[in-house]
Amino acid sequence: MIMEQVRTTDNQATTWRMPLSVAVLSAVVFLLARPHLIDDTFITLAYARNVAFHGHWGLLTDATSNTATSPANVLILAALTLFVRDAVFAAGVLFVLCQVLLALGLRRLGAAAGLPPGFPALTLAALTANPLLLSSIGLEVALGAAVLGWLTVFAVEKASFAFGLTAGLLALVRLDLIVFAVVLFVFLRPGAGRALLGAGLITLPWFGFSWVVLGAAVPDTVVIKTLQGSRHAWGAWNFGNGPLFYARTSPVMTALAFLPAVLAVVTLAVRRRTIPAGLRPFVLLALGGLLYHVGYVVLAVPPYHWYYGPGLTAATVFVCAVAVSRRITAVGVLALIVAGLIAYAAAGLPRAYAPLTSNYTSSAQYARIGAELGALAGGRIVGSAGEIGVLAYSCGCPIVDVFSDRGLLPSAIAARGEENRWIRAILRVNYAFFDFDVRPRRPELVLRRLAAPPPDALARWTLEAPTLGKQELYLVPNKE
């Protein structure tokens, strides 16, 4: 009896040791990443703060907008912010929770597939050390990974209703992630009726509310980001050749970030017949990641680095599942993890910039500008120069562009609808309840990135970032 109690205590300690270790290490990772949270992260945090403290869905406190790509991320962050009273701290709490949930899901998947006990630790380390995923902390990438992990668990276990609920949550994390749910549903065949019921219970209330109250079932970012691609806002760069964009200035980081995807494709192409049948769920994750990637290539959206996150997450999980049963290959994954950590720390800690970034300057610099801009603006409306997240979060003044001012959206919708009649029809349905009569807000001051100082400049700041170099930002009166 005593020996049985000892064994039970040991098993309980072992059960909790892994998630507790993950929580502690993930907290340390977030503390290191906190200084380089990217500008788009603060768009999400501004939404979460406004929901938590004002019950208001919008980037600004005084205007409704619908440019939060991940409703689930905003709502969960808002709930945490209401409790901890700080949106950035809430982002850290959510990151830690997502890491723990993913680790638990991977442990359950690994046990079902007969993988060695080290599989969750190896996989989570590979994901956490990936430079691109480190650069995406604070966005919905970690939440999407955790939900996707448990979606796969429920698909394997044929828990149809739970699968549906989780698939619905995945759609609220990012609607495009539903491609993974479709792949798992088609090949692992959880019960269709209960799965659809679960998905409907999660998705229909939000999308119905968003469609009628917010004026669009699908967030406005779908129009904004795809329009950027069709108008070549990034010049010749798009999602398809995006890795080369980052490789120009960060070749080592880019190679380490995308190597898991290369390894996954090579493994599927060369060793597909020798992959054990028990690893089928992981193969399906890799297939979902491939389809996700191809879809974004076809859309030709700009190469925002976090767009690659879901595909790289799926590829990494697959590669680690294959590698963990082969000692030599697992050593290779460990070497990749160590290389990622060394490359991350090489620039000094804490880093001012994310390992991969397309922002014009650091978030710390934007926060300083925001504080000064708030004093200069004195409550007047300010026109954005193209990056709005940290400034809107920190300046306490209304900063407007298409992300915050819905009066600017009708022209973007019209421009996107000009491409073909099918897109036009989809947009007509999505914006059936949108108020097209809303007028744009006229900014009294405007931020401009200019090569030469204008004579009427009210303030000047120097922007500098590894990818885009040095530029000058000016605050000028709006004469339009």
Buried (B, 14 or more C-beta within 10 A) or exposed (E): EEEEEEEEEEEEEEEEEBBEBBBEBBBEBBEBBBBBBBBBBBBBBBBBBBBBBEEBBBBBBEBBBBBBBBBBBBBBBBBBBBEBEBBBBBBBBBBBBBBBBBBBBBBBBBEBBEBEEEBBBBBBBBBBBBBBBBBBBBBBBBBBBBBBBBBBBBBBBEBBBBBBBBBBBBBBBBBBBBBBBEBBBEBBEBBEEBBBBBBEEBBEEBBEEBBEEBBBBBBBBBBBBBBBBBEEEBEEBBBBEBBEBBBEBBEBBBBBBBBBBEBBBEBBEEEEEEBBEEBBBBBBBBBBBBBBBEBBBEBBBBBBBBBBBBBBBBBBBBBBBBBBBEEEBBEBBBEBBEBBBEBBEEEEEEBBBBBBBBBBBBBBBBBBBBBBBBEBBEEEBBBBBEBBBBBBBBBBBBBBBBBBBBBBBBEBBEEBBEEEEEBBEBBEEBBEEBEEEBEBBEBBBBBBBBEEEEEEBEBEBEBBBBBBEEBBBBBBEBEE
